[in-house]
Amino acid sequence: MSNSSAQAIVRFWREAGADAWFAKDEAFDEAIRTRFEALHHAAARGACADWEESAEGALALLLLLDQFPRNLYRGSAHAFAADPLARAIAARAIAR
């Protein structure tokens, strides 16, 4: 996965604003699904592990594995399936 993908994730997250992330909005959820669901699956498989080498990359991974699934799989246990991966990435980022 490319660094530009990580940058696009962080940019999308920032541009959406805090209110968007806590509102139930099917159109917003669909936008995330269309743009980032494949990247979410890749990150969950470990295909983006090299992103941890930078602060922005680690943030992108956390968004893909923690925040985005809440919207991608709203109301499903799958929304929380990658939480252990996200916690491990956060712990390593903090340790650095």
C-alpha positions, 0 to 999 in steps of 0.5 A: 500500500502506498504512502498516498493512500495513508495520506488520503485516509488522514485527509478524509478523516480531518476534512469530514470533521468531528461531527460526521464521525459521531452521526448516523449518516448512511451517505457518509458510511457509503462514502467510506465503504466506497473509498476505503473498505478494500484498504480496511481489509488490506490493513486487517490482513497486515498488508499495510504494516509498513505504514507504522514506520511514520506517525501519519501512517500509524494514524491512518492504520488506526483510522482504518482499523478502529474508526472506519469499521464503526461506519463500515459495519454499523450495528454489527460485531464486525465493527469491532473485529479489528480493535485488537490490531488497532490497540497493538498499533497504538501501543507501538506508536506510543512506545516510539 
